[in-house]
Amino acid sequence: MPPERSFDRGSSGASRRTFVKATSAMAIGTGANSAVVGAGESKTDADPETRDDIERRLESMTVRQKVGQMTQVALGEAGEGFDPDDPFETHDEPETVGALFTDLHVGSILNGGASGPTFDGEEFVAGLNGLQRYAIEQTEHGVPFLWGGDALHGNGLLDGCTSFPQRLNMGATRDIDLVEAAAVQTGSEIAAMGGHWNFGPTVDILRDMRWGRYFEGHSEDPMLLGKLARARARGFERSGRVAATVKHFAGYGTPNTGSDRAHARTSMRDLRTRQLPAYERALEEAKTVMVNSGAVNGKPAHVSEWVLTTVLRERYGFDGVIVSDWDDFLRLLTNHEYRPNTDDGWRWAVKEGITAGVDMHMCGGEVSPAEFIETAVDLVESGEVPEDRIDESVRRILELKRELGLFEQPLVREDRIGSLVGGARDVSAKLAKESLVLLRNEDDVLPLEGTERVLLTGPGVEDGTPNQFLMQHGGWTLGWQGVEDGDLTEDGPRPRQTTVEGAMKERLGDRLTHVPTEFEAAPYESIYENFDNGFFDVTDAQERAIREAASATDAVVVVLGEGPHNEGFGDRDKMRFPAAQRELVALVDAATGDDVSLIGVVLAGSPRGTAETFDRLDGVLFAGQPGSDAGVAIADTLFGDYNPSGRLPFTWEANVGHVPQCYDDYPPRQSVDAGAQTVQFEFGHGLSYTDWAYTGLSLSASTIKNPASNPTITARVTVENTGERAGEHIVEVYNTESYGSVLQPHRRLLGFDRVHVAAGESKTVAVELDLSTLEVVPGDVPGWKPTVVEAGEYELSVGEETATLTIEKTASITDPKPAPGRNGSAGGRCDD
Ligand code: BGC
């Protein structure tokens, strides 16, 4: 019997980080240009690499060297650093890190899980430069490698980094420019670290809070998601030295039952109108794509020619590099059980994956790069995979290296990274503030005046916490599951940060009493162990201290939520708060009189909390995972120095039994005749400390003859701040009623804008509306017809203000052809 393959990434206690060894020995001069010697070439260092040079390189490479370029290897899984002499422990072959290049000719390395071999910036650059120089000088073809990693909400790979608010928070801001500014900072840091590839933005639509990656997804609205993702891709690539990655193509965000990497719950109609458009938008700015680790309509995306070639290459014209996700050729066998987990199954997986369109395989903890290369070479030699197909991929990979300037400038200066790490503080603080969503504010209990005595209690917000988990950062922060590694010390590694306790203490001094409650982050636990994204408790001593403080306080701020988590380890089956937190709220409720304000602050990567808890609280602020500037942002908001403006980027169902129920689903949203409340807070919900009124909604054109030639219009509306505080306000224009040949979504967001208005003043806002948002797939169940905006009347609304838009002609804005691959359409490879 062929041997069984095993797959077990990140088992209990696993860590993806080790320290680099002997980097100082490899330190190199600044800005030095290492000799770039292509086989048989006579180029000088100064000559820019051209496309013809790429062709010459390709011609001079052996099949083995080419397949090596298609191989990306995870370093650090078993302790490897960047020293070429380091033993390569993750797999049996090769023996050293250096031999990955000299023997296997690998084209790329990655440090997965936001943790490199060191958290020190200069050490990182010196190490990477040393390895790059080795790869160029010691290999026959002298091609530099690409380094990739996950800097997904800031460059969370280095000690002292700015951890920007997580993607869920970014969605709440609707502030595309600011989100892009954060991405520019991240991209510059990756470039200054010597890196070339950032595996973001994540463009997977959010619908299911049970999914452990919910915090990554920006929004459940396709248009908002697409705009944010495109801006982030553009920002990451701004330096010209870093490639962004649109991931995980396509449909990864709707895994069945919310289980990470399960098959997608979708339909052709849903894919074409609500899922694919966001990826398509983001692709305009990204040089690479990462594949969905799950399956779409019963076909794993990694072997789907329809997904990777017919849609991505032929319909969208994407000509960049497609990289697999972590060990995903093997996961076809171990996760999807698509073929027996045998040598034959493995060979089939490699063949099908490459044939479907994957250019580079990410070899993580389980797939040995040597084995991938052997298998692929053998497939070419036996004629099962044409060499032309290999050439296509290698050409794209070399072209990417050329575009990023790796051939001219393979090394970077060591002295730049230091001044960048921890930067963009203004951007981070503003984003954090804008991302907070005020959910509830009974009797205007907020803002606090600042003169009160306040009891702060709850888990995970202690100031001066050593380098261990806090609840404010989330996954991909100095570690895969969040800040997770290193011995506990007072001085790091950890992100630059202000904490809720620290910022409140600064304001209140002795008027603050802080009683932290128990919190143990257990990153590698899972729902099967009754995991609540952290273990929470209130000890007897803490309970006594809370009761005592509660009897002499004016307000209680209770922090609630969940610990950092990621991927499958973050999957959850509950929406209500962990029992200890529910009991904590009941405790403060019972221990305080009616005149004491009870305020909840939710730090979580998903909608955590139900009416059972919220009904006991006078005010509730959903803070998400605001990152480095959490403390300042939350305190400024609680005390009224900042007037909250964030809007929920998702639907907050009443309880987990109603998941998934997105705001743009088809009606009905509840069972026939059932009056039950299924939604707790709607998409777009968000209160302010002032009041807003809209008047005079008008459209630049209320009749559109042909939406194909008129894809945008402008809505104008006057926004009046009728309250007593200045504030920012997000104006959102929705389609709230329309009829057609198929069901229309409950509501659809067409456009939004953020505006600042002084107390008592008004501003007229012009919001650009993207009419492609109104596209549907007409026809019967198969859903293959071109996407169109159907003729008819569309009610558009801003609050209670409405206007009617009349579309005279049914026409397609984005995709006038039938579903990709449909008989007779472009790209007939996948006829149905
Ligand atoms: C994730 C990717 C990530 C990769 C590298 C995978 O487990 O699905 O999103 O980019 O690891 O860390």
Boltz pocket constraint, residues with backbone or C-beta under 6 A from the ligand:
constraints:
  - pocket:
      binder: B
      contacts: [[A, 111], [A, 112], [A, 113], [A, 114], [A, 150], [A, 199], [A, 247], [A, 293], [A, 325], [A, 326], [A, 567]]
      max_distance: 6.0
